[in-house]
Amino acid sequence: MKKILLLSMTMVLLLLAGALFGVQQMSEILGISEPEPITILKQKPQKEVAHKQEKEPVIEELKAKQQKANEVERFNFFSELGKKLGEALHQLSRAGLSQLLTLFHDVLNGASDR
């Protein structure tokens, strides 16, 4: 029993790690997030002159990333599947509740098919 539990927990952890790795890879491919190397600053940066110069390339970089994301037109299969499943369950539950309320209404008001 312990062996089966250990094996199942290992499988779950491997699947979770694989899913997280896949999400990270897709984010990097689409340009949503890019890994940044760790830098060690030995000097303190200059005050406002350096700050203003750094802002301009960042803004241009963000605009380029936004344009690339718009060109790629992101599509997530699982998000679309979840959205459709949610809509179907919503419609199904509304139909079921409607039938149930109609039944209660008929029983309480004495309306029947006589």
C-alpha positions as CSV (number, residue, x, y, z in Angstrom):
1,M,0.0,0.0,0.0
2,K,2.8,2.4,0.9
3,K,4.5,1.5,-2.4
4,I,1.4,2.4,-4.4
5,L,0.9,5.7,-2.5
6,L,4.6,6.6,-3.0
7,L,4.4,5.8,-6.7
8,S,1.2,7.8,-7.2
9,M,2.6,10.8,-5.4
10,T,5.8,10.7,-7.5
11,M,3.7,10.5,-10.7
12,V,1.6,13.5,-9.5
13,L,4.7,15.6,-8.7
14,L,6.3,14.7,-12.1
15,L,3.1,15.7,-14.0
16,L,2.9,19.0,-12.0
17,A,6.5,19.8,-12.7
18,G,6.0,19.0,-16.4
19,A,3.0,21.2,-16.6
20,L,4.8,24.1,-14.9
21,F,7.8,23.6,-17.2
22,G,5.6,23.7,-20.3
23,V,3.9,26.9,-19.2
24,Q,7.2,28.6,-18.6
25,Q,8.5,27.4,-22.1
26,M,5.4,28.8,-23.8
27,S,5.7,32.1,-22.0
28,E,9.3,32.4,-23.2
29,I,8.4,31.5,-26.7
30,L,5.6,34.0,-27.0
31,G,7.8,36.7,-25.4
32,I,5.5,37.2,-22.4
33,S,8.4,36.6,-20.0
34,E,12.0,36.3,-20.5
35,P,14.5,35.0,-17.9
36,E,16.8,37.7,-16.7
37,P,20.4,36.8,-15.7
38,I,21.4,37.6,-12.2
39,T,23.7,40.6,-12.0
40,I,25.8,41.8,-9.2
41,L,26.0,45.6,-8.9
42,K,29.3,46.7,-7.4
43,Q,28.7,50.4,-8.0
44,K,25.6,52.4,-7.2
45,P,23.9,53.7,-10.4
46,Q,23.9,57.4,-11.1
47,K,20.8,59.2,-10.0
48,E,18.4,60.7,-12.5
49,V,20.4,60.8,-15.7
50,A,20.8,57.0,-15.8
51,H,17.2,56.5,-14.7
52,K,15.9,58.6,-17.6
53,Q,18.1,56.8,-20.1
54,E,17.0,53.4,-18.9
55,K,13.3,54.2,-19.2
56,E,13.4,55.0,-23.0
57,P,14.7,51.6,-24.1
58,V,12.3,49.8,-21.7
59,I,9.3,51.5,-23.2
60,E,10.5,50.7,-26.8
61,E,11.1,47.1,-25.7
62,L,7.6,46.8,-24.2
63,K,6.0,48.2,-27.4
64,A,7.9,45.7,-29.4
65,K,6.8,42.8,-27.2
66,Q,3.2,44.0,-27.3
67,Q,3.3,44.2,-31.1
68,K,4.8,40.7,-31.3
69,A,2.1,39.4,-28.9
70,N,-0.7,40.9,-31.1
71,E,0.8,39.4,-34.2
72,V,1.0,35.9,-32.6
73,E,-2.6,36.1,-31.4
74,R,-2.3,33.8,-28.4
75,F,-4.5,30.8,-28.3
76,N,-4.7,28.5,-25.3
77,F,-6.5,25.3,-26.0
78,F,-7.2,24.5,-22.3
79,S,-8.6,28.0,-21.6
80,E,-11.0,27.7,-24.5
81,L,-11.9,24.1,-23.5
82,G,-12.6,25.3,-19.9
83,K,-14.6,28.2,-21.1
84,K,-16.8,26.0,-23.3
85,L,-17.2,23.4,-20.5
86,G,-18.1,26.1,-18.1
87,E,-20.8,27.6,-20.4
88,A,-22.2,24.1,-21.0
89,L,-22.4,23.4,-17.3
90,H,-24.0,26.8,-16.7
91,Q,-26.7,26.1,-19.3
92,L,-27.3,22.6,-18.0
93,S,-27.7,23.8,-14.4
94,R,-30.0,26.6,-15.5
95,A,-32.2,24.1,-17.4
96,G,-32.2,21.6,-14.5
97,L,-33.1,24.3,-12.0
98,S,-35.8,25.6,-14.3
99,Q,-37.4,22.1,-14.6
100,L,-37.1,21.7,-10.8
101,L,-38.8,25.0,-10.0
102,T,-41.5,24.3,-12.6
103,L,-42.2,21.0,-10.8
104,F,-42.3,22.7,-7.4
105,H,-44.6,25.4,-8.7
106,D,-47.0,22.8,-10.2
107,V,-47.0,20.7,-7.0
108,L,-47.6,23.7,-4.7
109,N,-50.3,25.3,-6.9
110,G,-52.1,22.0,-7.5
111,A,-51.6,22.2,-11.3
112,S,-51.4,18.8,-12.8
113,D,-52.0,17.0,-16.0
114,R,-55.5,15.6,-15.2
